[in-house]
Amino acid sequence: MPGVDSFVTRIAHFIAHCVEAITAAMFAVVFAAFIYKIVMRYAAGDAVAWADEISVVLFVWIVFLANGFVLDDRRQIIFDLIHRNLPPRARRMVEFARGLLVGGIIICALPGAIDYTLFLWRERTPVLRWRLDIVYACFVMFLLAVVVRQSWQLVGIVNRMRADHSRMSLRSSGLQ
């Protein structure tokens, strides 16, 4: 599957770069709103509530989008004291079990998260009156991205395990 692999990898990198640009722009807006809030508070004596709300909403979006689409597992905080000391085959087995566990938990949580997010259309933010289903849609996107990423990683692990098994079979039969 080298052709499919490179195609999916290119698409994933493109999405990651787009989301990275979007989250960087969001962070710039958060910074500008923060500076505006400070200036208005101390120069004009006006507590600009909308700036706080924009900052909070954008920060939530930044966290979930970046974690779902930009950061890969190597850049996450992990405890791998045991994992890194395992032989390659056992390491793959642990990675496979982890992928099944994480992906399975998120797949189980997904219907409830989607249902609750859709339910939030009734509620609005206090100042700007933004619908909360839109505000928290980033969480559903995060969950979907994690499921897709875990699925793709499981496919990669299975392919590596098959390749290892094929190499071991060739060695044991003396054909290599």
Secondary structure, DSSP 4 states (H G I P E B T S, - for coil): -HHHHHHHHHHHHHHHHHHHHHHHHHHHHHHHHHHHHHHIIIII----HHHHHHHHHHHHHHHHHIIIII--GGGS----TTGGGS-HHHHHHHHHHHHHHHHHHHHHHHHHHHHHHHHGGG-B-TTT--BHHHHTHHHHHHHHHHHHHHHHHHHHHHHHHHHHHHHHHHHHHT--
